[in-house]
Amino acid sequence: ATRKFPGSSSGRGETPRARRGLEPGASMSRGSRSGARGQQDNVPSRLLLDHENQQVFELLGRKCTTLATSVAQLYLALPPSNQVWGKQGCGVLCLVKDNPRRSYF
């Protein structure tokens, strides 16, 4: 039994399970699984070039997965005045799932 729900943008009806992505064939936008062992895909940053994203993923290794990747800048207010912010560095920031350690960093 398929019915149309209010606010549904598609012309076809959707079941509640399909809207939550629980029905077979429902697509996942991020963190989709691939491969025989069910590994997740790394999530690249749109601020980096493809080869830069690949370099980050290679540095992490095969058993770690980025759940989010971005570029960050670090600013500090240093003594003596602590009134003026100065840029101290710029780099890539990732939320990483470390499968062997069963932890997130």
C-alpha positions as CSV (number, residue, x, y, z in Angstrom):
1,A,0.0,0.0,0.0
2,T,1.6,3.2,-1.2
3,R,0.2,6.6,-0.4
4,K,1.4,10.2,-0.9
5,F,2.4,12.1,2.2
6,P,2.1,15.9,2.6
7,G,5.2,17.7,1.7
8,S,6.4,15.0,-0.6
9,S,8.1,16.6,-3.6
10,S,7.9,13.6,-5.8
11,G,4.7,12.9,-7.8
12,R,4.8,9.2,-6.7
13,G,3.7,8.0,-3.4
14,E,6.2,7.0,-0.7
15,T,5.8,4.7,2.2
16,P,7.0,5.8,5.7
17,R,9.8,3.2,5.5
18,A,11.0,4.6,2.1
19,R,11.1,8.1,3.4
20,R,13.4,7.0,6.2
21,G,15.5,5.0,3.8
22,L,14.6,1.6,5.3
23,E,13.2,-0.1,2.2
24,P,15.4,-2.2,-0.1
25,G,16.9,0.0,-2.8
26,A,16.7,3.2,-0.8
27,S,19.7,5.3,-1.5
28,M,22.1,6.6,1.2
29,S,23.6,10.0,0.7
30,R,26.7,9.7,2.9
31,G,28.7,7.0,4.5
32,S,27.3,4.3,2.2
33,R,28.9,0.9,2.4
34,S,30.8,-0.6,-0.4
35,G,33.0,-3.7,-1.0
36,A,32.8,-7.2,0.2
37,R,33.7,-6.5,3.8
38,G,31.2,-3.6,4.2
39,Q,33.8,-0.8,4.5
40,Q,32.5,2.7,4.5
41,D,33.7,5.2,1.9
42,N,35.8,8.2,2.9
43,V,34.0,11.5,2.9
44,P,36.0,14.0,0.9
45,S,36.2,17.8,1.4
46,R,34.8,20.0,-1.4
47,L,37.5,22.5,-0.4
48,L,40.3,20.2,-1.5
49,L,41.3,18.9,-4.9
50,D,40.8,15.3,-5.7
51,H,44.5,14.4,-5.3
52,E,44.6,16.3,-2.0
53,N,41.7,14.3,-0.6
54,Q,43.3,11.1,-1.8
55,Q,46.6,12.0,-0.1
56,V,44.7,12.5,3.2
57,F,42.9,9.1,2.8
58,E,46.2,7.4,2.0
59,L,47.9,8.9,5.1
60,L,45.1,7.5,7.3
61,G,45.5,4.0,5.9
62,R,43.0,1.3,4.7
63,K,41.4,0.6,8.1
64,C,40.5,4.2,9.0
65,T,37.6,6.1,7.4
66,T,36.9,9.8,7.3
67,L,33.3,10.6,8.2
68,A,33.9,14.3,7.6
69,T,36.8,16.2,6.0
70,S,37.3,20.0,5.9
71,V,39.9,22.8,6.0
72,A,40.6,24.6,9.2
73,Q,42.5,27.7,10.3
74,L,43.9,28.2,13.8
75,Y,43.9,31.7,15.2
76,L,45.3,32.6,18.7
77,A,45.4,35.7,20.8
78,L,48.9,35.7,22.2
79,P,50.4,37.6,25.1
80,P,51.3,40.3,26.0
81,S,48.0,42.0,24.9
82,N,45.8,39.1,24.1
83,Q,43.8,41.7,22.0
84,V,45.0,40.8,18.6
85,W,44.3,37.5,16.9
86,G,47.0,36.0,14.7
87,K,46.8,33.1,12.3
88,Q,49.0,30.2,13.6
89,G,48.3,27.6,11.0
90,C,46.1,26.0,8.4
91,G,45.4,22.4,7.6
92,V,43.0,19.5,7.1
93,L,40.6,18.5,9.8
94,C,38.9,15.1,9.8
95,L,36.5,13.1,11.9
96,V,38.0,9.6,11.6
97,K,36.6,6.2,12.4
98,D,39.5,4.0,13.4
99,N,38.1,0.4,13.0
100,P,41.0,-1.5,14.6
101,R,40.7,0.6,17.8
102,R,36.9,0.8,17.6
103,S,37.2,4.5,18.2
104,Y,36.6,7.9,16.7
105,F,39.2,10.7,16.5
